[in-house]
């Protein structure tokens, strides 16, 4: 079983790949895009993961995505009550 782990939207975006409970690949996105503490989606790191481990997206069984809790709360609230946020644009966490 392959599990692809993805972290982004916080500093140090990264990717990891776990096969049957063992970490077989891990890399931070800054190695590829040369931006220290990048928050960008780690596309290049994912591509390198697949190339290095000789797998394809079709072989991935699960994807685990890290979500920053404050961002998650905002997104949940926005998706649950979209009309509220269009009327009240000040939102604090």
N, CA, C and O atoms as a MOPAC input file, in Angstrom:
PM7 MOZYME 1SCF
protein

 N      0.83900 1    -1.17800 1     0.00000 1
 C      0.00000 1     0.00000 1     0.00000 1
 C      0.88600 1     1.24500 1     0.00000 1
 O      1.79500 1     1.36700 1     0.82100 1
 N      0.61700 1     2.15700 1    -0.91800 1
 C      1.34400 1     3.41800 1    -1.01300 1
 C      0.48500 1     4.55100 1    -0.45200 1
 O     -0.69400 1     4.67400 1    -0.78600 1
 N      1.09200 1     5.37900 1     0.40700 1
 C      0.43300 1     6.57200 1     0.92800 1
 C      1.31300 1     7.76200 1     0.58600 1
 O      2.48300 1     7.81100 1     0.96700 1
 N      0.75000 1     8.71300 1    -0.12900 1
 C      1.46100 1     9.93800 1    -0.49700 1
 C      1.08900 1    11.02100 1     0.50200 1
 O     -0.08900 1    11.34200 1     0.66000 1
 N      2.08200 1    11.58600 1     1.17600 1
 C      1.85700 1    12.67100 1     2.12400 1
 C      2.24800 1    13.99300 1     1.50300 1
 O      3.32400 1    14.11900 1     0.91900 1
 N      1.37000 1    14.98300 1     1.62900 1
 C      1.62400 1    16.30000 1     1.03900 1
 C      1.40100 1    17.37400 1     2.09600 1
 O      0.38400 1    17.36900 1     2.78900 1
 N      2.35000 1    18.29100 1     2.21800 1
 C      2.22200 1    19.44300 1     3.10600 1
 C      2.44200 1    20.69900 1     2.28000 1
 O      3.45800 1    20.82800 1     1.59700 1
 N      1.50400 1    21.61300 1     2.33900 1
 C      1.67800 1    22.92600 1     1.70300 1
 C      0.75100 1    23.92200 1     2.37500 1
 O     -0.06100 1    23.53300 1     3.21500 1
 N      0.84900 1    25.16000 1     2.03700 1
 C      0.16400 1    26.33400 1     2.60100 1
 C      0.77600 1    26.78800 1     3.91600 1
 O      0.42100 1    27.85600 1     4.41400 1
 N      1.67000 1    26.02300 1     4.48400 1
 C      2.45700 1    26.47900 1     5.63400 1
 C      3.90200 1    26.49400 1     5.16800 1
 O      4.20000 1    26.02500 1     4.06900 1
 N      4.79900 1    27.02000 1     5.98000 1
 C      6.19700 1    27.06400 1     5.53000 1
 C      6.74100 1    25.64200 1     5.38100 1
 O      6.29100 1    24.71100 1     6.04900 1
 N      7.70400 1    25.50400 1     4.50200 1
 C      8.36500 1    24.22300 1     4.23500 1
 C      7.43700 1    23.16400 1     3.63700 1
 O      7.24400 1    22.09700 1     4.22000 1
 N      6.87100 1    23.46300 1     2.48300 1
 C      6.06800 1    22.47300 1     1.76100 1
 C      6.90800 1    21.23000 1     1.51200 1
 O      8.11200 1    21.32100 1     1.27000 1
 N      6.26700 1    20.06800 1     1.57300 1
 C      7.02700 1    18.82600 1     1.43400 1
 C      6.14500 1    17.68900 1     0.94200 1
 O      4.91700 1    17.78000 1     0.92000 1
 N      6.82300 1    16.60800 1     0.54600 1
 C      6.15500 1    15.39100 1     0.07300 1
 C      6.83500 1    14.19100 1     0.72400 1
 O      8.04800 1    14.18700 1     0.93500 1
 N      6.04600 1    13.18600 1     1.03400 1
 C      6.61700 1    11.93000 1     1.50700 1
 C      5.83000 1    10.78400 1     0.89400 1
 O      4.66900 1    10.93600 1     0.51400 1
 N      6.48000 1     9.64400 1     0.80600 1
 C      5.82900 1     8.44200 1     0.29300 1
 C      6.10300 1     7.30500 1     1.26500 1
 O      7.25000 1     7.03100 1     1.61700 1
 N      5.03300 1     6.65200 1     1.69200 1
 C      5.11900 1     5.53500 1     2.61700 1
 C      4.64000 1     4.28500 1     1.89200 1
 O      3.57500 1     4.28600 1     1.27600 1
 N      5.42400 1     3.22800 1     1.96900 1
 C      5.04200 1     1.94000 1     1.37600 1
 C      4.97600 1     0.90600 1     2.49400 1
 O      5.98100 1     0.59700 1     3.13500 1
 N      3.79300 1     0.38400 1     2.71200 1
 C      3.57900 1    -0.63700 1     3.74000 1
 C      4.15400 1    -0.22500 1     5.09200 1
 O      4.79600 1    -1.02700 1     5.77100 1
 N      3.91900 1     1.03300 1     5.48000 1
 C      4.34200 1     1.53500 1     6.77800 1
 C      5.77700 1     2.02300 1     6.86300 1
 O      6.20600 1     2.44900 1     7.93500 1
 N      6.52700 1     1.98000 1     5.78700 1
 C      7.92000 1     2.41600 1     5.78000 1
 C      8.08500 1     3.63000 1     4.86900 1
 O      7.62000 1     3.62700 1     3.72900 1
 N      8.74600 1     4.66300 1     5.37600 1
 C      8.99800 1     5.85700 1     4.56600 1
 C     10.05500 1     5.51800 1     3.52300 1
 O     11.17500 1     5.13200 1     3.85400 1
 N      9.67400 1     5.67200 1     2.25100 1
 C     10.63800 1     5.37400 1     1.18600 1
 C     11.07700 1     6.62700 1     0.42800 1
 O     12.01200 1     6.57300 1    -0.37100 1
 N     10.40600 1     7.75700 1     0.67600 1
 C     10.78200 1     9.00500 1     0.00600 1
 C     10.29200 1    10.16600 1     0.85700 1
 O      9.19700 1    10.11900 1     1.41800 1
 N     11.11000 1    11.20700 1     0.94900 1
 C     10.71600 1    12.45200 1     1.60900 1
 C     11.57400 1    13.57800 1     1.04900 1
 O     12.78900 1    13.43600 1     0.91500 1
 N     10.94000 1    14.69100 1     0.72600 1
 C     11.68400 1    15.84300 1     0.20100 1
 C     10.89700 1    17.12200 1     0.43000 1
 O      9.67000 1    17.13900 1     0.34200 1
 N     11.62600 1    18.19400 1     0.72400 1
 C     11.00400 1    19.50600 1     0.82200 1
 C     10.98200 1    20.15800 1    -0.54800 1
 O     11.88700 1    19.96200 1    -1.35900 1
 N      9.94500 1    20.93000 1    -0.79300 1
 C      9.77000 1    21.58100 1    -2.09300 1
 C     10.87400 1    22.57500 1    -2.40800 1
 O     11.18100 1    22.80900 1    -3.57800 1
 N     11.47900 1    23.16700 1    -1.37700 1
 C     12.51600 1    24.17900 1    -1.62600 1
 C     13.73600 1    23.60000 1    -2.33800 1
 O     14.49600 1    24.34800 1    -2.95500 1
 N     13.93600 1    22.30100 1    -2.26600 1
 C     15.03900 1    21.66800 1    -3.01000 1
 C     14.83600 1    21.80000 1    -4.51400 1
 O     15.79900 1    21.78800 1    -5.28100 1
 N     13.59000 1    21.92500 1    -4.92800 1
 C     13.26800 1    21.95400 1    -6.35600 1
 C     12.99700 1    23.35300 1    -6.87600 1
 O     13.40400 1    23.68600 1    -7.98900 1
 N     12.30900 1    24.18800 1    -6.08400 1
 C     11.99100 1    25.53000 1    -6.58400 1
 C     12.93400 1    26.60600 1    -6.05100 1
 O     12.80400 1    27.77400 1    -6.41700 1
 N     13.87900 1    26.23000 1    -5.19400 1
 C     14.91600 1    27.13000 1    -4.66800 1
 C     14.36200 1    28.34200 1    -3.92200 1
 O     14.97900 1    29.40700 1    -3.91300 1
 N     13.18100 1    28.17100 1    -3.28900 1
 C     12.58900 1    29.22700 1    -2.46700 1
 C     12.58400 1    28.74800 1    -1.02000 1
 O     11.84800 1    27.82600 1    -0.67000 1
 N     13.39200 1    29.36600 1    -0.19300 1
 C     13.50000 1    28.97400 1     1.20700 1
 C     12.14900 1    29.09100 1     1.90800 1
 O     11.46400 1    30.10500 1     1.77100 1
 N     11.77200 1    28.08000 1     2.64100 1
 C     10.51300 1    28.01500 1     3.40100 1
 C      9.27700 1    28.23700 1     2.52900 1
 O      8.33000 1    28.90400 1     2.94500 1
 N      9.29000 1    27.68600 1     1.33700 1
 C      8.18800 1    27.88700 1     0.40100 1
 C      6.87700 1    27.29500 1     0.91800 1
 O      6.86300 1    26.27700 1     1.61100 1
 N      5.78400 1    27.95500 1     0.56400 1
 C      4.44300 1    27.47600 1     0.89600 1
 C      3.72800 1    26.93700 1    -0.34400 1
 O      2.58300 1    26.49100 1    -0.26300 1
 N      4.39600 1    26.98100 1    -1.46900 1
 C      3.76900 1    26.58600 1    -2.73900 1
 C      3.52000 1    25.07800 1    -2.79600 1
 O      4.20400 1    24.29200 1    -2.14000 1
 N      2.52800 1    24.70000 1    -3.59200 1
 C      2.22900 1    23.28500 1    -3.78600 1
 C      3.47700 1    22.58800 1    -4.33300 1
 O      4.07100 1    23.07800 1    -5.29300 1
 N      3.89300 1    21.45100 1    -3.74400 1
 C      5.15700 1    20.81200 1    -4.11700 1
 C      5.07900 1    19.92700 1    -5.36800 1
 O      5.39400 1    18.73800 1    -5.31600 1
 N      4.66200 1    20.51000 1    -6.47500 1
 C      4.48500 1    19.75800 1    -7.72500 1
 C      5.77700 1    19.06100 1    -8.15900 1
 O      5.76600 1    17.87400 1    -8.48500 1
 N      6.88900 1    19.80400 1    -8.16100 1
 C      8.15600 1    19.22500 1    -8.61500 1
 C      8.61400 1    18.09500 1    -7.69400 1
 O      9.17900 1    17.10600 1    -8.16000 1
 N      8.37500 1    18.23500 1    -6.39900 1
 C      8.75000 1    17.18800 1    -5.44900 1
 C      7.92000 1    15.92900 1    -5.66700 1
 O      8.43400 1    14.81800 1    -5.53700 1
 N      6.64500 1    16.09100 1    -5.99500 1
 C      5.78700 1    14.93900 1    -6.28300 1
 C      6.27200 1    14.23800 1    -7.55100 1
 O      6.36000 1    13.01100 1    -7.59600 1
 N      6.58400 1    15.02200 1    -8.57300 1
 C      7.09500 1    14.43600 1    -9.81400 1
 C      8.39100 1    13.67300 1    -9.56000 1
 O      8.58200 1    12.58100 1   -10.09600 1
 N      9.28400 1    14.24000 1    -8.74600 1
 C     10.54200 1    13.55900 1    -8.42700 1
 C     10.28700 1    12.28900 1    -7.61500 1
 O     10.96500 1    11.27800 1    -7.80300 1
 N      9.32700 1    12.34500 1    -6.73100 1
 C      8.95700 1    11.17000 1    -5.94200 1
 C      8.54600 1    10.01300 1    -6.85100 1
 O      9.02400 1     8.88900 1    -6.69500 1
 N      7.66000 1    10.29800 1    -7.79500 1
 C      7.19800 1     9.25400 1    -8.71800 1
 C      8.35000 1     8.72800 1    -9.57500 1
 O      8.45900 1     7.52500 1    -9.80900 1
 N      9.20100 1     9.63300 1   -10.03500 1
 C     10.33200 1     9.22900 1   -10.87400 1
 C     11.33600 1     8.39200 1   -10.07900 1
 O     11.77100 1     7.33600 1   -10.53700 1
 N     11.70000 1     8.86600 1    -8.89200 1
 C     12.68600 1     8.18200 1    -8.06100 1
 C     12.20500 1     6.79900 1    -7.61200 1
 O     12.97700 1     5.84100 1    -7.59100 1
 N     10.91800 1     6.70900 1    -7.25300 1
 C     10.37200 1     5.45100 1    -6.73000 1
 C      9.77400 1     4.56500 1    -7.82400 1
 O      9.26600 1     3.48100 1    -7.54000 1
 N      9.83500 1     5.02500 1    -9.06000 1
 C      9.32200 1     4.26500 1   -10.21200 1
 C      7.86800 1     3.83700 1   -10.03100 1
 O      7.51700 1     2.67300 1   -10.22300 1
 N      7.03300 1     4.80500 1    -9.65700 1
 C      5.59700 1     4.53600 1    -9.52800 1
 C      4.81800 1     5.59700 1   -10.28600 1
 O      5.38100 1     6.59600 1   -10.73400 1
 N      3.52100 1     5.37300 1   -10.42300 1
 C      2.62300 1     6.33700 1   -11.05500 1
 C      1.52300 1     6.69900 1   -10.06800 1
 O      1.36100 1     6.04500 1    -9.03700 1
 N      0.78200 1     7.72700 1   -10.38500 1
 C     -0.33000 1     8.15200 1    -9.53400 1
 C     -1.35100 1     7.03100 1    -9.37100 1
 O     -2.00200 1     6.93400 1    -8.33000 1
 N     -1.49400 1     6.19500 1   -10.37900 1
 C     -2.45600 1     5.09400 1   -10.31200 1
 C     -2.12400 1     4.07500 1    -9.22700 1
 O     -2.99800 1     3.32200 1    -8.79700 1
 N     -0.86900 1     4.04400 1    -8.78000 1
 C     -0.45600 1     3.09900 1    -7.75100 1
 C     -0.66100 1     3.63100 1    -6.33000 1
 O     -0.53100 1     2.88200 1    -5.36300 1
 N     -0.97600 1     4.90800 1    -6.20500 1
 C     -1.19200 1     5.51300 1    -4.88800 1
 C     -2.54500 1     5.06600 1    -4.34500 1
 O     -3.57300 1     5.21100 1    -5.00600 1
 N     -2.52700 1     4.51600 1    -3.12400 1
 C     -3.76300 1     4.04000 1    -2.48900 1
 C     -4.45100 1     5.13600 1    -1.67200 1
 O     -5.67800 1     5.23500 1    -1.66500 1
 N     -3.66100 1     5.94900 1    -0.99100 1
 C     -4.19700 1     7.01600 1    -0.14700 1
 C     -3.33000 1     8.26200 1    -0.30200 1
 O     -2.13800 1     8.17900 1    -0.59800 1
 N     -3.96000 1     9.42400 1    -0.09400 1
 C     -3.22000 1    10.68500 1    -0.06800 1
 C     -3.55400 1    11.36400 1     1.25900 1
 O     -4.72100 1    11.57600 1     1.58600 1
 N     -2.51900 1    11.69800 1     2.00900 1
 C     -2.69500 1    12.40600 1     3.28000 1
 C     -2.20700 1    13.82900 1     3.08200 1
 O     -1.07700 1    14.04900 1     2.64500 1
 N     -3.05900 1    14.79700 1     3.40400 1
 C     -2.71500 1    16.20400 1     3.22000 1
 C     -2.74300 1    16.89900 1     4.57300 1
 O     -3.73900 1    16.83700 1     5.29300 1
 N     -1.64300 1    17.56000 1     4.91100 1
 C     -1.59600 1    18.33900 1     6.14600 1
 C     -2.37900 1    19.63100 1     5.92900 1
 O     -2.23000 1    20.29600 1     4.90400 1
 N     -3.20600 1    19.97300 1     6.90000 1
 C     -3.98200 1    21.20500 1     6.82600 1
 C     -3.69300 1    22.02300 1     8.07100 1
 O     -3.82900 1    21.52300 1     9.18800 1
 N     -3.30100 1    23.26200 1     7.89400 1
 C     -3.07100 1    24.15800 1     9.01600 1
 C     -4.41800 1    24.41600 1     9.68400 1
 O     -5.35000 1    24.85600 1     9.01100 1
 N     -4.55500 1    24.15600 1    10.99700 1
 C     -5.86900 1    24.21800 1    11.66100 1
 C     -6.64100 1    25.51200 1    11.48200 1
 O     -7.84900 1    25.47100 1    11.25000 1
 N     -5.97300 1    26.67800 1    11.58300 1
 C     -6.70300 1    27.94000 1    11.43300 1
 C     -7.25200 1    28.08600 1    10.01700 1
 O     -8.37600 1    28.55100 1     9.83200 1
 N     -6.46700 1    27.69000 1     9.02300 1
 C     -6.92700 1    27.74800 1     7.64500 1
 C     -8.09600 1    26.79500 1     7.44400 1
 O     -9.07500 1    27.13500 1     6.78000 1
 N     -7.99200 1    25.59500 1     8.02200 1
 C     -9.06600 1    24.60700 1     7.89800 1
 C    -10.37000 1    25.15200 1     8.47600 1
 O    -11.43000 1    24.98100 1     7.87400 1
 N    -10.30500 1    25.80600 1     9.63600 1
 C    -11.50900 1    26.37100 1    10.24800 1
 C    -12.13400 1    27.41200 1     9.32700 1
 O    -13.34900 1    27.42700 1     9.12700 1
 N    -11.29400 1    28.28200 1     8.76700 1
 C    -11.81000 1    29.31000 1     7.86400 1
 C    -12.47500 1    28.69800 1     6.63800 1
 O    -13.55900 1    29.12100 1     6.23600 1
 N    -11.82000 1    27.69400 1     6.03900 1
 C    -12.38600 1    27.05500 1     4.85000 1
 C    -13.68300 1    26.32700 1     5.18000 1
 O    -14.63600 1    26.38300 1     4.40300 1
 N    -13.73200 1    25.64300 1     6.32700 1
 C    -14.95700 1    24.95000 1     6.73000 1
 C    -16.09200 1    25.95100 1     6.91800 1
 O    -17.20900 1    25.73200 1     6.44900 1
 N    -15.79400 1    27.05600 1     7.61300 1
 C    -16.80400 1    28.07000 1     7.86300 1
 C    -17.29100 1    28.68800 1     6.56000 1
 O    -18.49000 1    28.87100 1     6.35400 1
 N    -16.34100 1    29.00600 1     5.68300 1
 C    -16.69000 1    29.60600 1     4.40000 1
 C    -17.55800 1    28.66100 1     3.56700 1
 O    -18.55100 1    29.09300 1     2.98300 1
 N    -17.19600 1    27.38200 1     3.50700 1
 C    -17.96100 1    26.41400 1     2.72400 1
 C    -19.32600 1    26.13100 1     3.34000 1
 O    -20.27700 1    25.81400 1     2.62400 1
 N    -19.42800 1    26.24500 1     4.66100 1
 C    -20.69700 1    25.98300 1     5.33400 1
 C    -21.64700 1    27.18100 1     5.26700 1
 O    -22.86300 1    27.01100 1     5.16900 1
 N    -21.08800 1    28.38800 1     5.32100 1
 C    -21.91200 1    29.59400 1     5.36500 1
 C    -21.40100 1    30.64200 1     4.37700 1
 O    -20.96000 1    31.71100 1     4.80100 1
 N    -21.44800 1    30.36400 1     3.07400 1
 C    -20.87000 1    31.30400 1     2.10300 1
 C    -21.54100 1    32.67600 1     2.10000 1
 O    -20.87100 1    33.67800 1     1.85100 1
 N    -22.83300 1    32.74800 1     2.36700 1
 C    -23.51700 1    34.04000 1     2.35700 1
 C    -23.10000 1    34.91200 1     3.53700 1
 O    -23.06800 1    36.13800 1     3.43500 1
 N    -22.78200 1    34.26900 1     4.65200 1
 C    -22.35000 1    35.02500 1     5.82300 1
 C    -21.06400 1    35.78900 1     5.53000 1
 O    -20.96600 1    36.97700 1     5.83400 1
 N    -20.09100 1    35.12400 1     4.94900 1
 C    -18.81800 1    35.78400 1     4.69500 1
 C    -18.89900 1    36.84600 1     3.60600 1
 O    -18.08700 1    37.77100 1     3.58700 1
 N    -19.84700 1    36.73100 1     2.71600 1
 C    -19.96800 1    37.77900 1     1.71500 1
 C    -20.53200 1    39.05300 1     2.33700 1
 O    -20.32700 1    40.14300 1     1.80300 1
 N    -21.23800 1    38.93000 1     3.45500 1
 C    -21.77600 1    40.09800 1     4.14100 1
 C    -20.81900 1    40.63800 1     5.19500 1
 O    -20.77200 1    41.84500 1     5.43100 1
 N    -20.06000 1    39.75500 1     5.82700 1
 C    -19.14200 1    40.13800 1     6.89000 1
 C    -17.74300 1    39.68300 1     6.51100 1
 O    -17.37900 1    38.52300 1     6.70600 1
 N    -16.97900 1    40.59200 1     5.97700 1
 C    -15.68100 1    40.19900 1     5.42400 1
 C    -14.55000 1    40.18700 1     6.46100 1
 O    -13.45500 1    39.71700 1     6.15300 1
 N    -14.78000 1    40.68200 1     7.65800 1
 C    -13.75300 1    40.62200 1     8.70900 1
 C    -13.92000 1    39.29700 1     9.42800 1
 O    -14.97600 1    39.01100 1     9.99200 1
 N    -12.87000 1    38.49200 1     9.40200 1
 C    -12.93100 1    37.17200 1    10.00700 1
 C    -11.67300 1    36.92900 1    10.81400 1
 O    -10.56700 1    37.01400 1    10.28100 1
 N    -11.82600 1    36.63300 1    12.06300 1
 C    -10.67700 1    36.39200 1    12.92700 1
 C    -10.69100 1    34.95900 1    13.41100 1
 O    -11.74200 1    34.35500 1    13.62000 1
 N     -9.45800 1    34.42100 1    13.58600 1
 C     -9.34800 1    33.06400 1    14.13400 1
 C     -8.73700 1    33.10500 1    15.51400 1
 O     -8.56100 1    32.06100 1    16.14300 1

